[in-house]
Amino acid sequence: MLPSNQHALRTAYDQYGPRTDRDDIAAGYAAAIGAVLSAALYVLSVWLVNSGHLGLDWSPYFAALEFHWVVYSSTVGSVIAAPTAFLIGVAGWRAIQTQTAFSGVLRGVVGAAATYVAAFVPIAAIFFVTGVGSAAAGSALANALELAGIVVAVGFALTWWLTIPIGCLVGVAYTVSSSTTA
């Protein structure tokens, strides 16, 4: 028999862990995996362009991207995007109750876009706490909000073409698979 604190931990793991029977929590895991997959595929796409394997050298979209910066920003972005996508996935599953492929597409599109918007909050909090970009103590909040907005806008501009379709695919795949197992 497990001590009470281990029993509580085991109960929490069974209810919220990766093998949970709760559809909303599992949808959150699917969304987080989609966010990490998007970051990895983005890094791969930039590497393919920079190495010459993919002939888009003429594209100004990829011309200015330095590969090491892309790897760094994608890794740091995943640290914020994965938990944010998890929360958005849970909320999306709870908000849209239908079990059709179209609802999966809707969840994926809205979830991917909402992840960018929701990521603004932790990014702004990090900038505010660290004081990045603030010249005076009074302007720290304004600078944090401005920098977070820039980071989210640039992240969206560079990755929307990948995150939106992956969000749709993850949404459809999870909705269809959960409706067939139910």
Rosetta silent file (secondary structure, phi, psi, omega in degrees, C-alpha in Angstrom):
SEQUENCE: MLPSNQHALRTAYDQYGPRTDRDDIAAGYAAAIGAVLSAALYVLSVWLVNSGHLGLDWSPYFAALEFHWVVYSSTVGSVIAAPTAFLIGVAGWRAIQTQTAFSGVLRGVVGAAATYVAAFVPIAAIFFVTGVGSAAAGSALANALELAGIVVAVGFALTWWLTIPIGCLVGVAYTVSSSTTA
SCORE:     score description
SCORE:     0.000 S_00000001
   1 L     0.000  137.428 -177.304    0.000    0.000    0.000 S_00000001
   2 L   -82.718  144.866  171.979    1.271    3.439   -0.948 S_00000001
   3 L   -61.113  161.166 -172.548    1.654    6.255    1.577 S_00000001
   4 H   -61.070  -38.720 -179.692   -1.003    8.966    1.219 S_00000001
   5 H   -70.613  -33.016  175.854    1.221   11.458   -0.590 S_00000001
   6 H   -72.747  -33.759  176.833    2.323    8.819   -3.121 S_00000001
   7 H   -65.382  -41.425  178.111   -1.284    7.739   -3.561 S_00000001
   8 H   -65.105  -39.805  177.809   -2.266   11.339   -4.293 S_00000001
   9 H   -64.908  -41.602  179.207    0.599   11.650   -6.763 S_00000001
  10 H   -65.452  -40.091  178.105   -0.422    8.397   -8.471 S_00000001
  11 H   -63.588  -44.226  178.678   -4.043    9.555   -8.675 S_00000001
  12 H   -63.237  -40.841  179.103   -2.972   12.875  -10.217 S_00000001
  13 H   -64.544  -43.974  179.490   -0.743   11.062  -12.711 S_00000001
  14 H   -63.217  -34.343 -176.457   -3.535    8.671  -13.693 S_00000001
  15 H   -83.686  -34.244 -173.789   -5.954   11.555  -14.150 S_00000001
  16 H  -121.532   -0.886 -178.527   -3.658   14.065  -15.870 S_00000001
  17 L   -76.515  179.806 -176.229   -0.681   12.053  -17.160 S_00000001
  18 L   -61.696  -23.463 -179.929    0.023   11.028  -20.745 S_00000001
  19 L  -101.542   27.704 -176.991   -2.145    7.888  -20.478 S_00000001
  20 L   -66.370  153.266  173.821   -5.184    9.708  -19.158 S_00000001
  21 L   -92.396   -3.808 -179.386   -8.716    8.716  -20.110 S_00000001
  22 L   -81.302  120.273 -177.463   -9.795   12.358  -20.065 S_00000001
  23 H   -63.663  -36.588 -177.940  -10.290   13.576  -23.626 S_00000001
  24 H   -67.654  -40.487  179.235   -9.640   17.232  -22.791 S_00000001
  25 H   -69.299  -41.734  177.640   -6.262   16.548  -21.181 S_00000001
  26 H   -63.185  -35.811  176.031   -5.267   14.198  -24.011 S_00000001
  27 H   -64.600  -36.203  175.718   -6.241   16.922  -26.507 S_00000001
  28 H   -63.122  -42.557  176.399   -3.891   19.260  -24.661 S_00000001
  29 H   -62.401  -41.110  178.616   -1.069   16.750  -25.053 S_00000001
  30 H   -62.259  -41.663  178.949   -1.857   16.455  -28.760 S_00000001
  31 H   -65.611  -40.583  178.791   -1.737   20.249  -29.137 S_00000001
  32 H   -64.789  -40.901  177.082    1.583   20.461  -27.282 S_00000001
  33 H   -63.500  -39.613  176.375    3.054   17.747  -29.499 S_00000001
  34 H   -61.745  -38.215  178.676    1.818   19.691  -32.535 S_00000001
  35 H   -66.120  -44.058  178.974    3.580   22.831  -31.265 S_00000001
  36 H   -67.194  -39.968  177.241    6.882   21.005  -30.774 S_00000001
  37 H   -62.212  -40.601  177.911    6.503   19.302  -34.162 S_00000001
  38 H   -61.230  -43.894  179.353    5.908   22.692  -35.794 S_00000001
  39 H   -63.592  -43.202 -179.866    9.084   24.104  -34.251 S_00000001
  40 H   -65.146  -42.052  179.213   11.124   21.090  -35.356 S_00000001
  41 H   -69.263  -31.581  176.039    9.762   21.212  -38.907 S_00000001
  42 H   -65.268  -45.773  177.233   10.408   24.940  -39.072 S_00000001
  43 H   -59.984  -43.644  178.438   14.046   24.412  -38.130 S_00000001
  44 H   -60.707  -42.892 -178.933   14.261   21.634  -40.725 S_00000001
  45 H   -64.817  -40.579  178.108   12.747   23.843  -43.430 S_00000001
  46 H   -67.241  -39.047  177.399   15.196   26.668  -42.750 S_00000001
  47 H   -62.519  -42.896  179.277   18.087   24.205  -42.757 S_00000001
  48 H   -61.631  -39.243  178.778   16.914   22.784  -46.106 S_00000001
  49 H   -70.968  -46.753 -177.797   16.787   26.269  -47.616 S_00000001
  50 H   -66.702  -31.505 -179.367   20.118   27.415  -46.142 S_00000001
  51 L   -82.793   -8.232  178.856   21.936   24.227  -47.168 S_00000001
  52 L    89.732    1.000  178.976   20.720   24.509  -50.747 S_00000001
  53 L   -72.158  -24.486  178.943   18.648   21.301  -50.689 S_00000001
  54 L  -121.623  118.441 -171.132   15.490   23.315  -51.236 S_00000001
  55 L   -78.047   63.218  175.912   15.796   25.941  -53.948 S_00000001
  56 L  -114.635   27.310 -177.373   14.186   28.934  -52.282 S_00000001
  57 L   -60.606  -25.916 -179.615   17.329   31.052  -52.085 S_00000001
  58 L   -75.295  -14.960 -175.386   15.596   33.784  -54.025 S_00000001
  59 L   -76.162  123.564  176.489   12.910   34.114  -51.363 S_00000001
  60 H   -67.517  -17.332  179.771   13.355   37.144  -49.080 S_00000001
  61 H   -63.185  -39.142 -178.852   11.355   35.176  -46.520 S_00000001
  62 H  -103.307  -14.320 -171.968   14.298   32.846  -45.869 S_00000001
  63 H   -61.292  -37.019 -174.623   17.186   34.982  -47.125 S_00000001
  64 L   -92.076   -0.525 -176.549   17.739   36.884  -43.875 S_00000001
  65 L   -83.582  124.181  176.329   17.338   33.945  -41.501 S_00000001
  66 L   -92.883  127.763 -169.765   20.516   32.829  -39.783 S_00000001
  67 H   -59.814  -42.282 -178.624   20.265   29.129  -38.986 S_00000001
  68 H   -65.627  -36.080  175.976   21.711   29.247  -35.457 S_00000001
  69 H   -65.529  -39.105  179.080   19.317   32.045  -34.531 S_00000001
  70 H   -63.261  -44.314  179.100   16.429   29.971  -35.902 S_00000001
  71 H   -62.666  -45.704 -179.933   17.433   26.949  -33.803 S_00000001
  72 H   -61.948  -51.155 -176.884   17.789   29.083  -30.685 S_00000001
  73 H   -66.948  -34.025  177.400   14.521   30.960  -31.129 S_00000001
  74 H   -68.904  -38.094  178.046   12.607   27.792  -32.024 S_00000001
  75 H   -67.337  -48.358  178.195   13.926   26.018  -28.948 S_00000001
  76 H   -64.393  -39.778  178.186   13.142   28.921  -26.635 S_00000001
  77 H   -63.502  -35.002  178.176    9.799   29.394  -28.365 S_00000001
  78 H   -65.597  -31.938  178.533    8.914   25.742  -27.802 S_00000001
  79 H   -62.533  -32.770  177.824    9.429   26.203  -24.069 S_00000001
  80 H   -92.617  -39.625 -174.640    6.599   28.740  -24.129 S_00000001
  81 H   -68.704  -39.245 -176.529    4.549   27.373  -27.047 S_00000001
  82 H   -64.080  -50.663  177.543    4.203   23.771  -25.830 S_00000001
  83 H   -66.247  -35.058  178.227    2.609   24.540  -22.435 S_00000001
  84 H   -65.495  -43.405  177.662    0.530   27.316  -23.980 S_00000001
  85 H   -63.397  -37.150  176.840   -0.681   24.955  -26.713 S_00000001
  86 H   -58.277  -50.086 -179.421   -1.473   22.373  -24.037 S_00000001
  87 H   -63.933  -40.124  178.461   -3.726   24.833  -22.192 S_00000001
  88 H   -66.426  -39.474  178.058   -5.338   26.005  -25.435 S_00000001
  89 H   -62.897  -41.761  177.241   -5.914   22.367  -26.488 S_00000001
  90 H   -63.660  -47.762 -179.691   -7.637   21.578  -23.198 S_00000001
  91 H   -64.248  -39.508  179.277   -9.798   24.693  -23.431 S_00000001
  92 H   -64.640  -39.272  179.430  -10.600   24.028  -27.095 S_00000001
  93 H   -66.075  -37.976  179.245  -11.721   20.481  -26.381 S_00000001
  94 H   -72.833  -31.174 -175.911  -13.983   21.711  -23.600 S_00000001
  95 H   -79.293  -38.274 -177.065  -15.405   24.566  -25.700 S_00000001
  96 L  -109.034  109.807 -170.522  -16.270   22.659  -28.887 S_00000001
  97 L   -90.945  -14.549 -176.635  -18.202   19.532  -28.027 S_00000001
  98 L   -71.969  158.443 -175.176  -18.921   18.042  -31.456 S_00000001
  99 L  -119.073   42.803  179.763  -16.930   15.056  -32.708 S_00000001
 100 L  -105.008  164.306  177.777  -16.702   15.672  -36.454 S_00000001
 101 H   -62.820  -35.771  178.572  -13.662   16.122  -38.664 S_00000001
 102 H   -63.441  -39.285  178.050  -14.754   19.711  -39.304 S_00000001
 103 H   -65.853  -30.759  175.155  -14.730   20.440  -35.577 S_00000001
 104 H   -65.896  -41.637  176.627  -11.183   19.051  -35.495 S_00000001
 105 H   -63.041  -44.860  179.468  -10.147   21.461  -38.253 S_00000001
 106 H   -60.974  -45.418  177.587  -11.856   24.297  -36.395 S_00000001
 107 H   -60.738  -40.606 -178.940  -10.123   23.348  -33.160 S_00000001
 108 H   -66.070  -46.010 -179.824   -6.791   23.174  -34.973 S_00000001
 109 H   -65.365  -51.128 -178.758   -7.063   26.563  -36.690 S_00000001
 110 H   -64.807  -40.155 -179.800   -8.409   28.366  -33.654 S_00000001
 111 H   -64.525  -42.692  179.274   -6.008   26.553  -31.346 S_00000001
 112 H   -65.038  -45.382  179.086   -2.926   27.391  -33.414 S_00000001
 113 H   -66.585  -40.834 -179.864   -3.921   31.060  -33.702 S_00000001
 114 H   -66.962  -28.277  177.909   -4.923   31.242  -30.037 S_00000001
 115 H   -64.780  -39.754  175.777   -1.561   29.801  -29.009 S_00000001
 116 H   -61.703  -46.956 -177.534    0.181   32.816  -30.541 S_00000001
 117 H   -64.920  -45.262 -178.264   -2.177   35.198  -28.749 S_00000001
 118 H   -69.601  -28.357  178.776   -1.957   33.375  -25.420 S_00000001
 119 H   -67.395  -18.512  177.080    1.857   33.135  -25.646 S_00000001
 120 H   -56.996  -39.356 -175.148    1.912   36.926  -25.459 S_00000001
 121 H   -64.790  -54.538  179.652    1.189   36.765  -21.699 S_00000001
 122 H   -66.706  -31.468  177.790    4.141   34.623  -20.545 S_00000001
 123 H   -65.544  -44.655  177.502    6.493   36.380  -22.961 S_00000001
 124 H   -62.779  -39.255  179.145    5.443   39.780  -21.611 S_00000001
 125 H   -64.263  -41.367  178.563    5.833   38.487  -18.045 S_00000001
 126 H   -63.728  -44.931  178.977    9.361   37.251  -18.780 S_00000001
 127 H   -64.200  -38.003 -179.770   10.327   40.574  -20.343 S_00000001
 128 H   -67.652  -46.020 -178.155    8.793   42.484  -17.420 S_00000001
 129 H   -66.398  -41.135 -179.130   10.497   40.414  -14.722 S_00000001
 130 H   -80.336  -16.221  179.562   13.882   40.489  -16.424 S_00000001
 131 L    73.307   21.115 -179.299   13.549   44.163  -17.321 S_00000001
 132 L   -63.080  127.088  175.006   14.638   43.552  -20.904 S_00000001
 133 L    81.760    4.325 -177.821   14.453   46.751  -22.911 S_00000001
 134 L   -98.689  127.308  178.820   13.472   49.038  -20.054 S_00000001
 135 L   -85.739  -34.760  179.725   15.397   52.250  -19.631 S_00000001
 136 L  -131.621  156.176 -177.176   13.513   53.349  -16.527 S_00000001
 137 H   -61.515  -33.503 -178.089   11.555   51.434  -13.933 S_00000001
 138 H   -70.789  -24.934 -177.843    8.312   53.173  -14.875 S_00000001
 139 H   -97.123    6.502 -176.285    8.491   52.104  -18.486 S_00000001
 140 H   -61.108  -43.221 -179.317    9.227   48.432  -17.776 S_00000001
 141 H   -66.756  -44.263  179.812    5.627   47.301  -18.322 S_00000001
 142 H   -62.803  -42.352  178.531    5.193   49.290  -21.528 S_00000001
 143 H   -66.407  -40.481  178.918    8.485   47.972  -22.899 S_00000001
 144 H   -62.499  -42.768  179.228    7.636   44.394  -21.914 S_00000001
 145 H   -66.133  -40.537  179.655    4.267   44.612  -23.666 S_00000001
 146 H   -66.430  -46.778  179.909    5.816   46.137  -26.774 S_00000001
 147 H   -64.715  -39.558  177.737    8.627   43.587  -26.989 S_00000001
 148 H   -63.079  -40.608  177.297    6.229   40.691  -26.390 S_00000001
 149 H   -62.220  -40.166  178.474    4.019   41.993  -29.181 S_00000001
 150 H   -66.083  -44.749 -179.391    6.991   42.170  -31.526 S_00000001
 151 H   -61.311  -44.951 -179.750    8.138   38.645  -30.615 S_00000001
 152 H   -66.668  -42.144 -179.614    4.654   37.193  -31.159 S_00000001
 153 H   -64.076  -43.707  179.156    4.167   39.101  -34.431 S_00000001
 154 H   -67.017  -42.920  177.877    7.539   37.995  -35.824 S_00000001
 155 H   -59.542  -43.019  178.451    6.945   34.422  -34.651 S_00000001
 156 H   -65.622  -45.112 -178.203    3.554   34.385  -36.342 S_00000001
 157 H   -61.526  -34.308 -177.744    4.887   35.959  -39.551 S_00000001
 158 H   -85.003  -25.357 -170.363    7.655   33.369  -39.818 S_00000001
 159 H  -122.484   -2.301 -175.129    5.763   30.228  -38.842 S_00000001
 160 H   -58.053  -36.203 -176.138    2.029   30.589  -39.597 S_00000001
 161 H   -64.827  -16.663  179.529    2.363   28.679  -42.866 S_00000001
 162 H  -107.083  -41.450 -175.202    3.450   25.634  -40.879 S_00000001
 163 H   -71.329  -36.933 -179.300    1.622   25.906  -37.553 S_00000001
 164 H   -65.341  -50.723  177.466   -1.870   26.427  -38.953 S_00000001
 165 H   -63.047  -38.924  178.116   -1.834   23.291  -41.190 S_00000001
 166 H   -65.651  -38.877  175.550   -0.189   21.203  -38.450 S_00000001
 167 H   -59.815  -42.635  177.812   -2.815   22.456  -35.999 S_00000001
 168 H   -62.695  -46.333 -179.528   -5.540   21.396  -38.437 S_00000001
 169 H   -63.147  -43.971  178.390   -3.992   17.959  -38.945 S_00000001
 170 H   -64.261  -41.693  179.172   -3.521   17.385  -35.216 S_00000001
 171 H   -62.499  -45.530  178.974   -7.072   18.578  -34.543 S_00000001
 172 H   -66.356  -47.511 -177.735   -8.600   16.290  -37.166 S_00000001
 173 H   -60.633  -43.332 -178.673   -6.452   13.307  -36.216 S_00000001
 174 H   -71.449  -40.350 -179.788   -7.233   13.641  -32.518 S_00000001
 175 H   -63.787  -45.676 -179.006  -10.953   14.308  -33.018 S_00000001
 176 H   -66.763  -42.908 -178.581  -11.370   11.351  -35.370 S_00000001
 177 H   -69.557  -34.448  179.036   -9.310    9.003  -33.214 S_00000001
 178 H   -75.676  -28.080  178.622  -11.109    9.990  -30.019 S_00000001
 179 H   -78.055  -25.733  178.278  -14.523    9.645  -31.608 S_00000001
 180 H   -81.377  -24.316  178.929  -13.712    6.131  -32.904 S_00000001
 181 H   -89.484  -13.293 -178.523  -12.469    4.948  -29.509 S_00000001
 182 L   -80.024    0.000    0.000  -15.426    6.377  -27.613 S_00000001
